[in-house]
Amino acid sequence: MTAIPSFTGDANPYGGGDPYADYRTADFPFTQYADLADRRLGAGVIAANDEFFAQRENLLVPEPAEFDPEHFGHKGKIMDGWETRRRRGACADHPWPTAEDHDWALVRLGAPGVIRGIVVDTAHFRGNYPQAVSVEGTCVPGSPSPEELLGDDVKWTTLVPRTAVGGHAANGFAVAAEQCFTHLRVNQHPDGGIARLRVHGEVVPDPAWLEALGTFDVVALENGGRAEDASNFFYSPASNTIQPGRSRKMDDGWETRRRRDQGHDWIRYRLAAQAQVRALEIDTAYLKGNSAGWASVSVKDGEDGDWQEILPRTRLQPDTNHRFVLPAPAVGTHARVDIFPDGGISRLRLFGSLTPEGTSRLAARHQELGG
């Protein structure tokens, strides 16, 4: 795997102009995976020990952090992130915080999953970022309260050991723990501010829940589906097409650049497990002058299976949800939507149910990962 770049130390004081001009970042290999801490999936920051200068909820805002040098309030500079007060020592003879002093926030993931990488973003925190961060994870079923998560009986696994970070930088960490997590504890040592938190990984659905549902969207991100690859990511990620709910604005879907050749664009998906697909939806909500002109959908069973078209090339209308009932169930583990010639769709839904083989494999993986 490519080495993860490391950023440490202060950034320069803001000197005017574009505040992101000197922002330190890199291409992290794990960002191909979905953000399990996405608010659209139901993630939330459910508690923090201190949020004196800036609220903990800012950590999961989907947009990049903003900076207004003139924005001050009664408590001081207002930052777009989570920022705690400065820690102090116990007495005048030792005014410095101890090595163990730290602030923490509890994050509920939007969906249980295996974490492949974490980004702790300190954008605009140039001289007030934490000296180091650490991240722990746990798997607790149901909807535990903060008090329950902080109880002595909850086992936490270190995902990111205490590591020095840099100010005004995207600090990325690859995670190797091959198990399922539902909650994180994000620690900053000893205090400071973090702008954004991104938790990239693979959703691990509960097979008992899916079995109880019977028929469900077998490609949905929250049910364990995944956008594996796409021909073009110019305007927006392909994973938007399997997010919960309908799109609410144009960039909440998938849109490609304009083609100037005779080709077409596509997305390839992995389903929750082997499933029988019986109906599908292709939504072009908010794509009015840039929706795909036509689309087709295919499925295949297994990595080496052959693609079988289940929806032939069909005309799409702008800003419209299109529904199709299949003449016979189609069995597969993967799906592909092809759009012609370019443009975009906002959502793809594949409604069906798991096969006995799909249920068995999903249950085995769920047990293996400790879900």
Rosetta blueprint (number, residue, H / E / L):
1 M L
2 T L
3 A L
4 I L
5 P L
6 S L
7 F L
8 T L
9 G E
10 D L
11 A L
12 N L
13 P L
14 Y L
15 G L
16 G L
17 G L
18 D L
19 P L
20 Y L
21 A L
22 D L
23 Y L
24 R E
25 T L
26 A L
27 D L
28 F L
29 P H
30 F H
31 T H
32 Q H
33 Y L
34 A E
35 D E
36 L L
37 A L
38 D L
39 R H
40 R H
41 L H
42 G L
43 A L
44 G E
45 V E
46 I E
47 A E
48 A E
49 N L
50 D L
51 E L
52 F L
53 F L
54 A E
55 Q L
56 R H
57 E H
58 N H
59 L H
60 L H
61 V L
62 P L
63 E L
64 P L
65 A L
66 E L
67 F L
68 D L
69 P L
70 E L
71 H L
72 F E
73 G E
74 H L
75 K L
76 G E
77 K E
78 I L
79 M L
80 D L
81 G L
82 W E
83 E E
84 T L
85 R L
86 R L
87 R L
88 R L
89 G L
90 A L
91 C E
92 A L
93 D L
94 H E
95 P L
96 W L
97 P L
98 T L
99 A L
100 E L
101 D L
102 H L
103 D E
104 W E
105 A E
106 L E
107 V E
108 R E
109 L E
110 G E
111 A E
112 P E
113 G E
114 V E
115 I E
116 R E
117 G E
118 I E
119 V E
120 V E
121 D E
122 T L
123 A L
124 H L
125 F L
126 R L
127 G L
128 N L
129 Y L
130 P L
131 Q L
132 A E
133 V E
134 S E
135 V E
136 E E
137 G E
138 T E
139 C L
140 V L
141 P L
142 G L
143 S L
144 P L
145 S L
146 P H
147 E H
148 E H
149 L H
150 L L
151 G L
152 D L
153 D L
154 V L
155 K L
156 W L
157 T E
158 T E
159 L E
160 V E
161 P E
162 R E
163 T E
164 A E
165 V L
166 G E
167 G L
168 H L
169 A E
170 A E
171 N E
172 G E
173 F E
174 A E
175 V L
176 A L
177 A L
178 E L
179 Q L
180 C L
181 F E
182 T E
183 H E
184 L E
185 R E
186 V E
187 N E
188 Q E
189 H E
190 P L
191 D L
192 G L
193 G E
194 I E
195 A L
196 R E
197 L E
198 R E
199 V E
200 H E
201 G E
202 E E
203 V E
204 V L
205 P L
206 D L
207 P H
208 A H
209 W H
210 L H
211 E H
212 A H
213 L H
214 G L
215 T L
216 F E
217 D E
218 V L
219 V L
220 A L
221 L H
222 E H
223 N H
224 G L
225 G L
226 R E
227 A E
228 E E
229 D E
230 A E
231 S L
232 N L
233 F L
234 F L
235 Y L
236 S L
237 P L
238 A H
239 S H
240 N H
241 T H
242 I H
243 Q L
244 P L
245 G L
246 R L
247 S L
248 R L
249 K L
250 M H
251 D H
252 D H
253 G L
254 W E
255 E E
256 T L
257 R L
258 R L
259 R L
260 R L
261 D L
262 Q L
263 G L
264 H L
265 D E
266 W E
267 I E
268 R E
269 Y E
270 R E
271 L E
272 A E
273 A E
274 Q E
275 A E
276 Q E
277 V E
278 R E
279 A E
280 L E
281 E E
282 I E
283 D E
284 T L
285 A L
286 Y L
287 L L
288 K L
289 G L
290 N L
291 S L
292 A L
293 G L
294 W E
295 A E
296 S E
297 V E
298 S E
299 V E
300 K E
301 D L
302 G L
303 E L
304 D L
305 G L
306 D L
307 W L
308 Q E
309 E E
310 I E
311 L E
312 P E
313 R E
314 T E
315 R E
316 L L
317 Q L
318 P L
319 D L
320 T L
321 N E
322 H E
323 R E
324 F E
325 V E
326 L E
327 P E
328 A E
329 P E
330 A E
331 V E
332 G E
333 T E
334 H E
335 A E
336 R E
337 V E
338 D E
339 I E
340 F E
341 P L
342 D L
343 G L
344 G E
345 I E
346 S L
347 R E
348 L E
349 R E
350 L E
351 F E
352 G E
353 S E
354 L E
355 T L
356 P H
357 E H
358 G H
359 T H
360 S H
361 R H
362 L H
363 A H
364 A H
365 R H
366 H H
367 Q H
368 E H
369 L L
370 G L
371 G L
